[in-house]
Amino acid sequence: MTATGVSNSTGGTLYVVATPIGNLDDMSMRALKVLSEVKLIAAEDTRHSIRLLQHFGISTPLAACHEHNERDEGGRFLARLQAGDDVALISDAGTPLISDPGYHLVRQVRAAGIAVVPVPGPCALIAALSAAGLPSDRFIFEGFLPAKAVGRRTRLELLKEEPRTLIFYEAPHRILECLQDLESVFGGERPALLARELTKTFETLKGLPLSQLREFVEADSNQQRGECVVLVAGWSEPEEADAVPAQVLRVLDLLLAEMPLKRAAALAAEITGARKNVLYQVALERQKG
């Protein structure tokens, strides 16, 4: 019998259990039930998780499952599951596998034909997105950016024209450098939001253009502490004629010399990927000029 009361004759079940990211009141009743009834809990840091379990009066045994032992220890948890024991996987905070260990274990368990069941709950990136006021219908989660400046800027250059809302995790000691590089690569006017210490006592959700957000963090050292989520609005294609790249203008000019304006704009858009209505307006301006 599994922790949810459903029979499973082929073995145990691995429950992927979300835990609070700060406020312990966010612990779900289902998560408490599962953690109380499984035979073993695989935890990112047993020293951290034992305090959580003690708070809720849960005495289930803990075993470490972190980034340094996950591959090697996966067989230990798999053996327990194959023997019929239910096991729960938790991280230090939030939903496991989201910039936390667990991927290798889940993949190994699924490959063995053992059931994997999510027990959803808190997740910092989703919590931040829900309150950011940025487009949430399409977004991209980039996790932690490279720690070194060169690698970080290289990654950001690849994301410069990403149209979806961008979400990053960042360490407090790098948050200012991160915002400086975001401003440098994306431009100071790009809308952004810093979500810091979510659900905790000093929670901050500050939405500003990147240049002003960087100034805000730069001026207050308290904003350079705690867990940080940074959200940045996706890239929007500029409407201004003078923002059309030079190579696109060259294609447009060559076509204008050979065919009617409307056809030239349409063909230039097809060749370059630029928006047809923008190129049409540019073509009109250039003919007038």
C-alpha positions in Angstrom: 0.0 0.0 0.0 1.5 3.4 -1.0 1.4 6.6 1.0 -1.7 7.7 -0.8 -3.5 4.4 0.0 -3.3 3.1 -3.6 -2.1 -0.5 -4.1 1.1 -0.9 -6.2 2.1 -4.5 -6.8 5.2 -3.8 -8.9 7.1 -2.1 -6.1 7.2 1.1 -4.1 6.6 4.7 -5.3 9.0 7.6 -5.5 7.2 10.8 -4.4 8.8 14.1 -5.5 7.6 16.3 -2.7 7.7 20.1 -2.7 8.5 21.8 0.6 8.2 25.5 1.7 10.7 28.0 0.4 10.4 30.1 3.5 7.0 30.3 5.2 6.2 26.9 6.8 2.5 27.5 6.5 3.0 26.7 2.8 3.5 23.0 3.6 0.6 21.1 2.1 -1.5 18.5 4.0 -0.7 16.0 1.3 3.1 16.6 1.6 2.9 16.0 5.4 0.9 12.8 4.9 3.4 11.5 2.3 6.5 12.4 4.3 4.9 10.7 7.4 4.0 7.5 5.7 6.9 6.7 3.3 9.7 4.4 4.6 12.6 6.7 3.7 13.1 10.4 2.7 15.9 11.2 0.2 17.0 14.8 1.2 19.4 17.2 -0.4 20.8 18.1 3.1 19.8 15.9 5.9 20.9 18.5 8.5 18.6 21.1 7.0 15.7 18.7 6.4 15.7 17.2 9.9 14.7 20.6 11.3 11.7 20.7 8.9 10.6 17.2 9.9 11.0 17.9 13.6 8.9 21.1 13.2 6.0 18.9 11.9 6.6 16.0 14.2 7.7 13.6 11.4 10.1 10.8 12.4 10.7 9.2 9.0 14.4 8.2 8.4 16.5 10.5 6.2 19.2 9.7 3.7 21.4 12.1 1.7 20.7 12.6 -2.0 22.8 15.6 -3.2 24.7 16.6 -6.3 27.9 14.9 -5.1 26.4 11.5 -4.4 23.2 11.4 -6.4 24.6 9.1 -9.2 26.3 6.7 -6.8 23.5 6.5 -4.2 20.7 6.2 -6.7 21.0 2.4 -6.6 20.4 2.4 -2.9 17.1 4.2 -3.2 16.1 2.1 -6.2 16.7 -1.1 -4.3 14.4 0.1 -1.5 11.7 1.0 -4.1 12.1 -2.4 -5.8 11.6 -4.1 -2.5 8.3 -2.4 -2.1 9.1 0.6 0.1 7.8 4.1 -0.8 10.4 6.8 -0.8 10.1 10.6 -0.9 12.5 13.0 -2.5 12.8 16.5 -1.1 15.2 19.4 -1.6 16.3 22.0 0.9 13.4 24.2 -0.2 10.8 24.3 -2.9 10.2 21.8 -5.7 13.0 19.2 -6.2 14.9 19.1 -9.5 14.4 22.9 -10.1 18.0 23.9 -9.9 18.3 21.2 -7.2 19.5 17.6 -7.2 17.1 14.7 -8.1 17.1 14.5 -11.9 19.5 11.5 -12.1 17.5 9.6 -9.4 14.1 10.2 -11.0 15.5 9.2 -14.4 17.0 6.0 -12.9 13.8 5.1 -11.1 11.6 5.7 -14.2 13.9 3.6 -16.3 13.4 0.8 -13.8 9.7 0.9 -14.3 9.0 2.3 -10.8 6.2 4.9 -10.4 7.2 8.5 -9.8 4.5 10.7 -8.4 4.7 14.5 -8.0 3.4 16.2 -4.8 3.3 19.8 -6.0 3.8 22.9 -3.9 6.0 25.9 -3.6 8.4 26.9 -6.4 10.3 30.2 -6.3 10.3 30.8 -10.0 6.5 30.3 -10.3 5.8 32.3 -7.2 7.9 35.2 -8.6 6.3 35.0 -12.0 2.8 35.0 -10.6 3.4 38.4 -8.9 5.7 40.1 -11.4 3.3 41.7 -13.8 5.3 40.5 -16.7 3.9 38.3 -19.5 3.4 34.8 -18.0 1.8 32.9 -21.0 5.3 32.1 -22.3 8.5 32.2 -20.3 11.9 30.6 -20.1 13.7 29.5 -17.0 17.5 29.8 -17.2 18.4 28.7 -13.7 21.7 30.2 -12.4 23.8 32.1 -14.9 27.5 31.3 -15.0 29.4 32.6 -12.0 32.2 34.3 -14.0 31.5 37.5 -15.8 32.7 36.4 -19.3 30.5 33.3 -19.2 27.6 35.2 -17.8 27.7 37.9 -20.6 28.1 35.2 -23.3 25.0 33.5 -22.1 23.1 36.7 -21.9 24.1 37.7 -25.5 22.5 34.4 -26.6 19.3 35.5 -24.9 19.3 39.1 -25.9 16.5 38.7 -28.5 14.5 36.0 -26.6 10.9 37.1 -26.8 9.7 35.1 -23.8 9.9 36.4 -20.2 13.2 35.4 -18.8 13.6 34.0 -15.3 17.0 33.5 -13.5 18.1 32.4 -10.0 21.0 34.3 -8.6 23.2 34.1 -5.5 23.1 37.2 -3.2 26.8 37.9 -3.5 26.4 38.0 -7.4 23.1 39.8 -7.7 24.6 43.2 -8.3 27.0 41.9 -10.9 24.2 40.0 -12.6 22.0 43.1 -12.8 24.9 45.2 -14.2 25.5 42.6 -16.9 21.8 42.4 -17.7 21.6 46.1 -18.1 24.7 46.1 -20.3 23.5 43.4 -22.6 19.7 44.0 -22.6 19.7 47.7 -22.2 18.6 49.8 -19.2 15.0 50.3 -20.3 14.1 46.6 -20.3 11.4 46.0 -17.6 12.5 43.6 -14.9 11.7 42.5 -11.4 13.8 41.4 -8.4 12.0 38.8 -6.2 14.1 38.3 -3.0 13.5 36.2 0.1 10.1 35.1 -1.2 7.6 34.2 1.6 10.1 35.2 4.3 10.1 38.1 6.7 12.1 40.5 4.4 10.4 39.6 1.2 11.0 42.1 -1.7 9.3 42.3 -5.0 10.7 45.3 -6.9 9.8 46.0 -10.5 11.7 48.6 -12.4 13.6 49.1 -15.7 16.9 47.3 -15.5 19.0 50.5 -15.0 16.8 51.6 -12.1 16.6 48.2 -10.6 20.4 48.0 -10.6 20.6 51.4 -8.9 18.1 50.2 -6.3 20.1 47.2 -5.4 23.4 49.1 -5.6 22.1 51.7 -3.1 20.8 49.2 -0.5 23.1 46.4 0.7 20.1 44.7 2.2 18.9 43.9 -1.3 22.2 41.9 -1.8 21.2 39.3 0.7 19.0 36.2 0.6 17.6 34.0 -2.2 17.0 36.0 -5.4 14.9 35.5 -8.5 15.3 37.9 -11.4 12.7 38.3 -14.1 13.3 40.2 -17.3 10.7 41.1 -19.9 11.3 39.4 -23.3 12.7 41.2 -26.3 10.3 43.1 -28.5 11.1 43.9 -32.1 11.6 47.7 -32.4 9.0 49.6 -34.4 11.3 52.6 -35.1 12.7 52.8 -38.6 16.1 53.8 -37.4 16.2 50.6 -35.3 16.1 48.3 -38.4 19.6 46.7 -38.8 21.9 48.0 -41.5 22.0 44.7 -43.3 18.2 44.6 -43.5 18.2 48.1 -44.9 20.7 47.1 -47.6 18.5 44.3 -48.7 15.5 46.6 -48.8 17.3 49.2 -50.8 18.5 46.7 -53.4 15.0 45.4 -53.9 13.5 48.9 -54.0 15.7 49.6 -57.0 14.3 46.7 -58.9 10.6 46.5 -58.0 7.5 48.3 -56.6 7.6 49.4 -52.9 5.0 47.0 -51.6 6.6 44.0 -53.3 10.1 45.1 -52.1 9.0 45.3 -48.5 7.3 41.9 -48.6 10.3 40.2 -50.2 12.8 41.9 -47.9 10.7 40.7 -44.9 10.7 37.2 -46.3 14.5 37.2 -46.8 15.5 38.8 -43.5 12.8 37.8 -41.1 12.0 41.4 -40.3 8.4 42.5 -39.9 6.8 43.4 -43.2 4.8 46.3 -41.9 7.9 47.9 -40.3 9.9 47.5 -43.6 6.9 49.0 -45.5 7.0 52.1 -43.3 10.8 52.3 -43.7 10.5 52.0 -47.5 8.0 54.8 -47.6 10.3 57.1 -45.6 13.3 56.2 -47.8 11.3 56.9 -50.9 10.3 60.3 -49.5 13.9 61.0 -48.6 
